[in-house]
Amino acid sequence: MKKFMICAIALFLLLSTSVFGDTPPGNVQSTFKKMYPKANGVAWSQDDGYYCANFAMNGFTKNVWFNVRGQWVMTQTDLVSLDRLTPTVYNAFVSGPYANWVVDNVTMVEFPKWQAIIVIKVGQDNVDIKYQLFYTPQGVLLKTRNVSDMYDIPKDKIITVAIAPCVAKKTEKMYHPETDFVITTRELAMLIRETNIDFNSLKDEEYDSLMGASSTSGLIFGASGGVTEAVLRTAYYMINGKVAPVKFYHLDEIRNERDFKTTTVDLGKYYLKVAVINKLSTVRSKYDELKKYDFVEVMACPGGCIGGAGQPLGAIKDMKEVRENRIQSLYKKDNEEKIKEAYRNPKIQDAYISYISKNNIPLHTKYISKKTIQNETNKV
């Protein structure tokens, strides 16, 4: 199935609503004045913890978003029509399949660390069909999204199904009522066979939103050591402001099925001691030794999630060989794809900006300092 780099900022563009009249704190105003020292007639608004400056400059209406720390988050510029597009993007649109459609709006969205996105919203006269077209500044069409009936589906009409190689997810559902059903990958394979779905006869199409766009950091999560490798790629970028060195994309020291794997990683400003445990039984024997490590990954199943109890059994009896083949397929895909870091996934970028952060939604993971853990351990 074809994979598309999807940049979905439609949630933010379509659903952002604000209450005007809020005066932003000093740090927000200071950042804004540095960015737009000549801006006049600025109307401030606040939306779930984000501050937005609305003003006109050089004939364009702008909405500039900041977080409570005074950091710039996003700038939305209303270009109104195709006439204000660069020749590259304009030519890409007029030579595309929607050239004869009615253009409702043209917007450019800029981010601090990611490339800008040009969003062209099109429709047809007397037909209730709307599409958003997402272009890069180079004129590459990233995504075509049908927004005709976006968000018109009542919550009670939505069914959420989780599919995982982990049978423990079925127990976790007891604590997450928002998930309606949980099935394993083996059960999914059985359903595919029972319904006689022939994948070879299916036409290629785009992945559905929201889970379509992905990075290979998410892919290698399935292998023991993959979570660590994915975290280190992003950690290096967050600390140093640049992409991690090549060695971060092939950490051989932790890419194997040994029960206990360790390495020390240079993150630029300091070194990080890392331990990776394969199988829960190893934790007990290595418990005291783990205290000297800064980052510890534990996978309950042999080889990681790819060896989960809910996985298809495979055509051969040697499950170790099956796991190894599946693990190698993950790393092969990691080498082939362009987006290898979670922070570069456009869907994740949009989810944080337009939904998770704006609605103060807590993530499922909570972090506790190493010092706190050591203090609690010493009390036992």
C-alpha positions as CSV (number, residue, x, y, z in Angstrom):
1,M,0.0,0.0,0.0
2,K,1.3,3.4,-0.9
3,K,2.5,5.6,2.0
4,F,2.0,9.4,1.8
5,M,3.7,12.0,3.9
6,I,0.5,13.6,5.4
7,C,0.6,17.0,6.8
8,A,-2.8,17.6,8.4
9,I,-3.2,21.0,10.0
10,A,-6.9,21.0,9.1
11,L,-7.9,20.5,12.7
12,F,-6.3,23.7,13.7
13,L,-7.4,25.7,10.7
14,L,-11.1,24.6,10.8
15,L,-11.8,24.3,14.5
16,S,-9.8,27.1,16.3
17,T,-12.1,29.4,18.1
18,S,-11.0,32.2,20.3
19,V,-12.3,34.7,22.8
20,F,-11.0,38.2,22.0
21,G,-10.0,40.8,24.5
22,D,-7.4,38.8,26.5
23,T,-4.2,40.6,27.2
24,P,-1.2,38.3,26.8
25,P,1.6,38.1,29.5
26,G,4.8,40.1,29.1
27,N,6.9,37.3,27.7
28,V,4.4,36.7,24.9
29,Q,4.2,40.4,24.0
30,S,8.0,40.7,24.0
31,T,8.4,37.8,21.6
32,F,5.7,39.2,19.3
33,K,7.3,42.7,19.2
34,K,10.7,41.1,18.2
35,M,9.0,39.2,15.4
36,Y,6.7,42.0,14.2
37,P,8.0,45.4,15.5
38,K,5.9,47.3,13.0
39,A,2.6,45.6,13.6
40,N,-0.4,47.8,14.3
41,G,-4.0,47.2,15.3
42,V,-3.2,43.9,17.0
43,A,-6.2,42.1,18.5
44,W,-5.2,39.5,21.0
45,S,-7.2,36.3,21.8
46,Q,-6.7,33.3,24.0
47,D,-7.6,29.7,23.1
48,D,-7.0,27.0,25.7
49,G,-3.7,28.4,27.0
50,Y,-2.5,29.7,23.6
51,Y,-2.3,33.4,22.8
52,C,-3.1,34.6,19.3
53,A,-2.3,37.9,17.7
54,N,-4.6,38.9,14.9
55,F,-3.5,41.8,12.6
56,A,-3.0,42.9,9.1
57,M,0.5,43.5,7.5
58,N,1.4,44.2,3.9
59,G,-2.0,43.4,2.8
60,F,-2.2,40.0,4.5
61,T,-4.3,39.0,7.6
62,K,-2.1,37.1,10.1
63,N,-2.8,35.0,13.2
64,V,0.3,34.3,15.2
65,W,0.2,31.8,18.0
66,F,2.3,31.7,21.2
67,N,2.4,29.3,24.1
68,V,2.3,30.5,27.8
69,R,6.1,30.4,27.9
70,G,6.2,33.1,25.2
71,Q,7.4,30.8,22.5
72,W,6.2,31.2,18.9
73,V,4.1,28.2,17.9
74,M,2.7,29.0,14.5
75,T,1.8,31.7,12.0
76,Q,-1.3,31.5,9.9
77,T,-1.3,33.9,6.9
78,D,-4.5,34.3,4.9
79,L,-3.4,34.6,1.2
80,V,-7.1,34.7,0.1
81,S,-6.6,33.8,-3.5
82,L,-4.3,32.0,-5.9
83,D,-2.9,35.3,-7.1
84,R,-0.7,35.6,-4.0
85,L,0.9,32.1,-4.4
86,T,4.5,31.7,-5.5
87,P,4.8,30.6,-9.2
88,T,5.9,27.2,-8.1
89,V,2.9,26.4,-6.0
90,Y,0.5,28.2,-8.4
91,N,1.7,26.1,-11.4
92,A,1.5,22.9,-9.3
93,F,-2.2,23.7,-8.5
94,V,-3.3,24.8,-12.0
95,S,-1.8,21.7,-13.5
96,G,-3.5,19.4,-11.0
97,P,-6.9,17.7,-11.0
98,Y,-8.6,20.5,-9.0
99,A,-7.6,23.4,-11.2
100,N,-11.2,23.9,-12.4
101,W,-12.7,23.8,-8.9
102,V,-13.8,26.9,-7.0
103,V,-11.1,28.2,-4.6
104,D,-12.6,29.0,-1.2
105,N,-9.5,30.1,0.6
106,V,-5.7,30.0,0.5
107,T,-3.7,29.9,3.7
108,M,0.0,29.6,4.5
109,V,1.0,28.1,7.8
110,E,4.6,28.5,9.2
111,F,6.2,26.7,12.1
112,P,9.4,27.3,14.1
113,K,11.2,24.1,13.0
114,W,9.2,22.6,10.2
115,Q,8.7,23.6,6.6
116,A,5.8,25.9,5.8
117,I,2.6,24.4,4.4
118,I,0.2,26.1,1.9
119,V,-3.4,24.9,2.2
120,I,-5.8,25.5,-0.7
121,K,-9.5,24.8,0.1
122,V,-11.6,24.1,-2.9
123,G,-15.2,23.2,-3.7
124,Q,-17.8,23.0,-6.4
125,D,-20.8,25.1,-7.1
126,N,-24.1,23.6,-6.0
127,V,-22.3,20.6,-4.6
128,D,-21.6,20.1,-0.9
129,I,-18.0,18.8,-1.4
130,K,-14.9,20.5,0.0
131,Y,-11.3,19.5,-0.2
132,Q,-8.1,20.8,1.4
133,L,-4.9,20.5,-0.6
134,F,-1.7,20.6,1.3
135,Y,1.4,21.8,-0.7
136,T,5.0,22.4,0.3
137,P,6.7,25.6,-0.8
138,Q,8.3,23.6,-3.6
139,G,4.9,22.8,-5.0
140,V,4.7,19.1,-3.9
141,L,1.2,18.0,-3.1
142,L,1.5,16.3,0.3
143,K,-2.2,15.4,1.0
144,T,-5.7,15.8,-0.4
145,R,-8.3,15.8,2.4
146,N,-12.0,15.6,2.1
147,V,-13.4,18.1,4.6
148,S,-17.0,18.1,3.4
149,D,-18.5,16.6,6.6
150,M,-15.6,17.0,9.0
151,Y,-16.6,16.6,12.6
152,D,-20.3,16.1,11.8
153,I,-20.2,12.6,13.2
154,P,-21.7,12.3,16.7
155,K,-19.4,10.7,19.3
156,D,-21.9,7.9,20.0
157,K,-21.6,6.9,16.3
158,I,-17.8,6.4,16.5
159,I,-16.4,3.0,17.4
160,T,-12.7,2.7,18.4
161,V,-10.9,-0.5,17.8
162,A,-7.4,-1.1,19.0
163,I,-5.3,-3.7,17.1
164,A,-2.1,-4.9,18.7
165,P,0.3,-7.8,19.0
166,C,-0.2,-7.6,22.8
167,V,-2.9,-9.6,24.6
168,A,-2.4,-7.4,27.7
169,K,-4.2,-4.6,25.8
170,K,-7.4,-6.5,26.3
171,T,-6.9,-6.1,30.1
172,E,-5.9,-2.4,29.6
173,K,-9.2,-1.8,28.0
174,M,-10.8,-2.2,31.4
175,Y,-9.1,1.1,32.4
176,H,-9.7,2.9,29.1
177,P,-13.5,2.9,28.3
178,E,-12.9,5.2,25.3
179,T,-11.7,2.1,23.5
180,D,-14.7,-0.1,22.4
181,F,-12.9,-3.2,21.2
182,V,-9.4,-4.7,21.3
183,I,-8.2,-7.5,18.9
184,T,-4.8,-9.0,18.4
185,T,-3.0,-9.1,15.1
186,R,-3.6,-12.8,15.0
187,E,-7.4,-12.2,15.4
188,L,-7.2,-9.6,12.6
189,A,-5.5,-12.1,10.3
190,M,-8.3,-14.6,11.1
191,L,-10.9,-12.0,10.3
192,I,-9.2,-11.2,7.0
193,R,-9.3,-14.8,6.0
194,E,-12.9,-15.4,7.1
195,T,-14.1,-12.4,5.0
196,N,-12.0,-13.5,2.0
197,I,-10.2,-10.2,1.5
198,D,-7.6,-10.5,-1.2
199,F,-5.0,-7.8,-0.7
200,N,-3.5,-8.4,-4.1
201,S,-6.7,-7.3,-5.7
202,L,-7.1,-4.1,-3.6
203,K,-6.3,-0.7,-5.2
204,D,-3.7,1.4,-3.7
205,E,-5.0,4.4,-1.8
206,E,-4.0,6.9,0.9
207,Y,-4.0,5.9,4.5
208,D,-6.8,7.3,6.6
209,S,-6.2,10.2,8.9
210,L,-5.2,10.3,11.8
211,M,-3.0,7.2,12.0
212,G,-1.8,7.3,8.4
213,A,1.4,9.3,8.6
214,S,4.2,7.6,10.6
215,S,7.9,7.7,11.3
216,T,10.1,4.6,11.4
217,S,10.8,5.5,15.0
218,G,7.3,4.3,15.6
219,L,7.9,1.2,13.5
220,I,11.0,0.0,15.3
221,F,9.1,0.3,18.6
222,G,8.1,-3.3,17.8
223,A,11.7,-4.6,18.4
224,S,13.6,-4.9,21.6
225,G,15.8,-1.8,21.7
226,G,13.7,0.1,19.2
227,V,12.0,2.3,21.8
228,T,15.5,3.3,23.1
229,E,16.8,4.1,19.6
230,A,13.7,6.1,18.7
231,V,13.9,8.1,22.0
232,L,17.6,8.9,21.5
233,R,17.1,10.2,18.0
234,T,14.6,12.7,19.2
235,A,16.5,13.5,22.4
236,Y,19.6,14.4,20.4
237,Y,17.6,16.8,18.3
238,M,15.9,18.4,21.3
239,I,19.2,18.9,23.0
240,N,21.3,20.0,20.1
241,G,18.8,21.4,17.6
242,K,20.0,19.3,14.8
243,V,19.5,15.8,13.4
244,A,21.4,13.0,15.3
245,P,24.5,11.5,13.8
246,V,24.3,8.4,11.6
247,K,25.2,6.1,14.4
248,F,21.9,6.9,16.1
249,Y,20.2,5.2,13.3
250,H,21.9,1.8,13.7
251,L,22.7,1.1,17.3
252,D,24.1,-2.4,16.9
253,E,24.8,-2.7,20.6
254,I,21.1,-3.0,21.4
255,R,19.8,-4.4,18.1
256,N,19.7,-8.1,19.1
257,E,17.7,-10.6,21.2
258,R,20.1,-10.8,24.1
259,D,18.3,-10.6,27.4
260,F,20.5,-7.7,28.7
261,K,22.0,-5.0,26.4
262,T,23.9,-1.9,27.4
263,T,25.6,1.1,25.7
264,T,26.7,4.6,26.4
265,V,25.5,7.3,24.0
266,D,27.1,10.8,23.4
267,L,24.2,13.3,23.4
268,G,26.6,16.2,22.8
269,K,26.3,17.9,26.2
270,Y,26.6,14.7,28.2
271,Y,26.7,11.0,28.0
272,L,23.7,8.7,28.7
273,K,24.0,5.2,30.1
274,V,21.4,3.0,28.5
275,A,20.2,-0.5,29.4
276,V,17.7,-2.6,27.3
277,I,16.0,-5.6,28.9
278,N,14.5,-8.4,26.8
279,K,11.9,-10.4,28.8
280,L,10.5,-9.5,32.3
281,S,12.3,-12.4,33.9
282,T,15.6,-10.5,33.3
283,V,14.5,-7.6,35.5
284,R,14.7,-9.5,38.7
285,S,18.3,-10.8,38.1
286,K,19.5,-7.4,36.9
287,Y,17.5,-5.2,39.3
288,D,20.4,-3.9,41.5
289,E,22.6,-3.3,38.4
290,L,19.9,-1.1,36.7
291,K,20.4,1.7,39.3
292,K,23.6,2.9,37.5
293,Y,21.8,3.5,34.2
294,D,20.1,6.7,33.1
295,F,17.6,5.2,30.7
296,V,16.2,1.6,30.9
297,E,13.9,0.0,28.4
298,V,12.0,-3.2,29.4
299,M,10.1,-5.4,26.9
300,A,8.0,-8.1,28.4
301,C,7.9,-10.3,25.3
302,P,10.9,-12.1,23.6
303,G,12.3,-9.8,20.9
304,G,9.9,-7.0,21.9
305,C,6.3,-6.4,20.9
306,I,6.9,-8.2,17.6
307,G,7.1,-11.4,19.7
308,G,3.8,-10.7,21.5
309,A,1.5,-13.4,22.4
310,G,-1.2,-12.0,20.0
311,Q,1.0,-12.3,16.9
312,P,0.3,-14.7,14.0
313,L,2.3,-17.9,14.6
314,G,4.0,-18.0,11.2
315,A,4.4,-20.7,8.6
316,I,7.4,-22.3,10.3
317,K,7.6,-23.9,13.7
318,D,10.8,-22.1,14.9
319,M,9.3,-19.0,16.4
320,K,12.7,-17.5,17.1
321,E,13.4,-17.5,13.4
322,V,10.0,-16.0,12.8
323,R,10.7,-13.2,15.2
324,E,14.1,-12.5,13.8
325,N,12.7,-12.3,10.3
326,R,10.0,-9.9,11.4
327,I,12.5,-7.8,13.3
328,Q,14.8,-7.5,10.3
329,S,11.8,-6.4,8.2
330,L,11.3,-3.5,10.7
331,Y,14.9,-2.3,10.4
332,K,14.8,-2.8,6.6
333,K,11.9,-0.4,6.5
334,D,13.7,2.0,8.8
335,N,16.5,2.2,6.3
336,E,14.2,2.8,3.4
337,E,11.8,5.5,4.7
338,K,12.7,9.2,4.9
339,I,10.9,10.2,8.1
340,K,12.9,8.3,10.8
341,E,12.2,10.6,13.8
342,A,9.0,11.0,15.7
343,Y,9.3,14.7,15.9
344,R,9.2,15.0,12.1
345,N,5.9,13.2,11.8
346,P,3.5,15.9,10.5
347,K,0.5,14.2,12.1
348,I,2.2,14.2,15.5
349,Q,3.2,17.9,15.0
350,D,-0.4,18.8,14.3
351,A,-1.8,16.7,17.1
352,Y,0.3,18.5,19.7
353,I,-0.3,22.0,18.4
354,S,-4.0,21.8,17.6
355,Y,-5.3,19.2,20.0
356,I,-3.2,17.7,22.8
357,S,-1.6,20.9,24.1
358,K,-4.6,23.1,23.4
359,N,-7.0,20.8,25.3
360,N,-4.5,20.0,28.1
361,I,-4.9,16.3,27.4
362,P,-2.4,14.2,29.6
363,L,-0.3,11.6,27.8
364,H,-0.5,8.1,29.0
365,T,3.2,8.2,30.2
366,K,4.1,9.9,33.4
367,Y,7.8,10.6,34.2
368,I,9.4,10.5,37.6
369,S,12.9,11.7,38.3
370,K,15.6,9.1,38.9
371,K,16.4,10.8,42.3
372,T,12.9,10.3,43.4
373,I,12.9,6.6,42.5
374,Q,16.2,6.1,44.3
375,N,14.9,7.7,47.4
376,E,11.8,5.6,47.4
377,T,13.8,2.5,46.8
378,N,16.1,3.2,49.7
379,K,13.1,3.4,52.0
380,V,12.1,-0.1,51.2
